[in-house]
Amino acid sequence: MLTFNAEHGAVLLTVTLTRMAMPPFLRALREKVGNDLLVLPTVAGLVSDDRGRILLIRHTRDGNWVLPGGCMEPDEYPAERLIAEMREETGLDVRPTRLLGVYGGAGCRVDYPNGDRVSCVVSLFSCDVVDGTPRPDGEESLEVRFFSEDELVSLNISTIGRTLLDARHSAFQEPDAQRISR
């Protein structure tokens, strides 16, 4: 058992790390395949404040910072899953505005402490905040905070988080990035 005491900014939360919640469909699949590598569709949201700072969460799994998001469930629309994940992990209601890209590869690989291995295929969306105040949920997020570009350099950001943050620069330069209508 590992305990983090998060003291960045105004948010303070002490959480003892436990086993992450797993969707029932994934639990059933894991019962069949064990810890074998799975390819899973996921979503992540990129939210900036009026000062251009990027919203990250400090994950309960390992204490690293990452963009908010999560695993798709059967028959879900990616934008709807993202809205739910953002509300759960950050306390914010968001509106996805643009699909920035779909990412995968070694930079999107996650090896969990229990031995589960996942290769994520991440749909990264830019989002506008509609309502809410940033707050951690204590189950998946220890902290929720906006960071400047300078602050991002020295943070402990997960591999997948760094991959997506690095990719965002090219995504905003692509004129044909998909606009979200849902």
C-alpha positions as CSV (number, residue, x, y, z in Angstrom):
1,M,0.0,0.0,0.0
2,L,1.3,3.5,-0.9
3,T,0.1,6.8,0.3
4,F,0.5,10.1,-1.5
5,N,0.0,13.5,0.1
6,A,-0.6,15.9,-2.7
7,E,0.1,19.6,-1.8
8,H,0.2,21.5,-5.1
9,G,-1.9,24.6,-5.3
10,A,-5.1,24.8,-3.3
11,V,-6.1,21.2,-3.6
12,L,-5.0,18.9,-0.7
13,L,-5.9,15.2,-0.7
14,T,-4.4,12.2,1.0
15,V,-5.2,8.9,-0.6
16,T,-4.1,5.4,-0.1
17,L,-3.6,3.7,-3.4
18,T,-5.9,0.7,-4.0
19,R,-6.8,-1.4,-7.0
20,M,-8.2,0.7,-9.8
21,A,-11.8,0.3,-10.7
22,M,-12.2,-1.9,-13.8
23,P,-15.2,-1.9,-16.1
24,P,-17.2,-5.1,-16.0
25,F,-16.5,-6.0,-19.6
26,L,-12.7,-5.6,-19.1
27,R,-12.8,-7.6,-15.9
28,A,-14.6,-10.5,-17.8
29,L,-12.0,-10.2,-20.5
30,R,-9.1,-10.3,-18.0
31,E,-10.5,-13.4,-16.5
32,K,-10.1,-15.1,-19.9
33,V,-6.7,-13.7,-21.0
34,G,-5.0,-12.9,-17.7
35,N,-2.3,-10.2,-17.9
36,D,-1.8,-10.6,-21.6
37,L,-1.3,-7.5,-23.6
38,L,-4.6,-5.9,-24.8
39,V,-5.2,-3.2,-27.3
40,L,-7.9,-0.9,-25.9
41,P,-9.6,2.2,-27.3
42,T,-9.3,5.1,-24.9
43,V,-10.1,8.9,-24.8
44,A,-8.2,11.9,-23.3
45,G,-9.1,15.5,-23.0
46,L,-7.0,18.6,-23.5
47,V,-8.3,21.6,-21.6
48,S,-6.6,25.0,-21.4
49,D,-7.5,27.9,-19.1
50,D,-7.7,31.5,-20.2
51,R,-3.9,31.8,-19.5
52,G,-3.1,28.9,-21.8
53,R,-2.2,26.5,-19.0
54,I,-3.0,22.8,-19.5
55,L,-5.2,20.8,-17.1
56,L,-3.6,17.6,-15.8
57,I,-4.6,15.1,-13.1
58,R,-2.2,13.4,-10.7
59,H,-3.2,9.7,-11.0
60,T,-3.7,7.5,-8.0
61,R,-2.1,4.6,-9.8
62,D,1.4,5.9,-9.5
63,G,1.3,9.6,-8.6
64,N,2.3,10.7,-12.1
65,W,0.6,13.5,-14.0
66,V,-1.5,12.7,-17.0
67,L,-4.3,14.2,-19.2
68,P,-7.7,13.2,-17.9
69,G,-9.4,10.3,-19.8
70,G,-10.1,6.6,-19.7
71,C,-11.1,3.4,-21.4
72,M,-14.0,3.2,-23.8
73,E,-16.7,0.7,-23.0
74,P,-18.7,-1.3,-25.5
75,D,-21.2,0.7,-27.7
76,E,-20.1,4.1,-26.4
77,Y,-19.4,7.2,-28.4
78,P,-15.8,8.6,-27.7
79,A,-17.0,12.1,-27.0
80,E,-19.6,10.8,-24.5
81,R,-17.0,8.7,-22.7
82,L,-14.7,11.7,-22.5
83,I,-17.4,13.9,-21.0
84,A,-18.1,11.2,-18.3
85,E,-14.3,10.7,-17.6
86,M,-13.7,14.4,-17.3
87,R,-16.6,14.9,-14.9
88,E,-15.4,11.9,-12.8
89,E,-11.7,12.7,-12.7
90,T,-11.8,16.5,-12.6
91,G,-15.2,17.7,-11.5
92,L,-15.6,19.6,-14.7
93,D,-18.3,19.5,-17.3
94,V,-16.7,19.8,-20.7
95,R,-17.7,20.0,-24.3
96,P,-15.4,18.2,-26.7
97,T,-14.7,20.7,-29.6
98,R,-12.2,19.0,-31.8
99,L,-10.6,15.6,-32.4
100,L,-6.9,16.4,-32.3
101,G,-5.7,13.0,-33.3
102,V,-5.6,9.3,-32.6
103,Y,-2.4,8.0,-31.0
104,G,-0.9,4.7,-30.3
105,G,2.4,2.9,-30.3
106,A,5.1,2.3,-27.6
107,G,4.4,5.8,-26.0
108,C,0.8,4.7,-25.3
109,R,1.7,1.4,-23.5
110,V,0.7,1.0,-19.9
111,D,2.0,-1.7,-17.6
112,Y,0.0,-1.9,-14.4
113,P,1.4,-3.0,-11.0
114,N,-0.8,-6.1,-11.0
115,G,0.9,-7.3,-14.3
116,D,-1.9,-6.2,-16.7
117,R,-0.5,-4.8,-19.9
118,V,-2.4,-2.4,-22.2
119,S,-1.6,-0.8,-25.5
120,C,-3.9,2.2,-25.7
121,V,-5.3,3.7,-28.9
122,V,-6.1,7.2,-27.7
123,S,-8.6,9.6,-29.2
124,L,-7.3,13.0,-28.0
125,F,-9.9,15.8,-28.0
126,S,-9.6,19.5,-27.2
127,C,-12.4,20.6,-24.8
128,D,-14.1,23.7,-23.5
129,V,-15.2,23.8,-19.9
130,V,-18.9,24.3,-19.6
131,D,-19.3,24.2,-15.8
132,G,-17.7,23.0,-12.6
133,T,-14.7,23.6,-10.4
134,P,-11.5,21.4,-10.7
135,R,-11.4,18.9,-7.9
136,P,-9.9,15.4,-7.5
137,D,-12.2,12.4,-7.1
138,G,-9.9,10.4,-4.8
139,E,-10.4,7.3,-6.8
140,E,-8.5,8.1,-10.0
141,S,-7.2,11.6,-9.3
142,L,-5.1,12.8,-6.4
143,E,-4.9,16.4,-7.7
144,V,-6.4,18.4,-10.6
145,R,-4.4,21.4,-11.7
146,F,-3.5,23.7,-14.6
147,F,0.2,23.9,-15.6
148,S,2.1,26.4,-17.7
149,E,4.4,25.2,-20.5
150,D,7.4,25.9,-18.2
151,E,6.0,23.9,-15.3
152,L,5.3,20.9,-17.6
153,V,9.0,20.4,-18.3
154,S,9.8,19.4,-14.7
155,L,6.7,17.4,-13.8
156,N,6.6,13.6,-13.3
157,I,4.3,12.9,-16.3
158,S,3.4,9.4,-17.3
159,T,4.8,8.1,-20.6
160,I,1.4,8.2,-22.2
161,G,0.8,11.7,-20.8
162,R,4.1,12.9,-22.2
163,T,3.3,11.3,-25.6
164,L,0.0,13.1,-25.8
165,L,1.3,16.4,-24.6
166,D,4.1,16.2,-27.2
167,A,1.6,15.3,-29.9
168,R,-0.7,18.3,-29.2
169,H,1.7,20.8,-30.9
170,S,1.4,19.1,-34.2
171,A,-2.3,18.4,-33.8
172,F,-3.1,22.2,-33.6
173,Q,-1.0,22.8,-36.7
174,E,-3.0,20.3,-38.8
175,P,-5.7,22.2,-40.7
176,D,-7.7,19.1,-41.4
177,A,-8.2,18.0,-37.7
178,Q,-11.7,16.9,-37.3
179,R,-14.3,19.1,-35.7
180,I,-16.7,17.5,-33.3
181,S,-20.4,17.8,-34.0
182,R,-21.7,15.6,-31.2
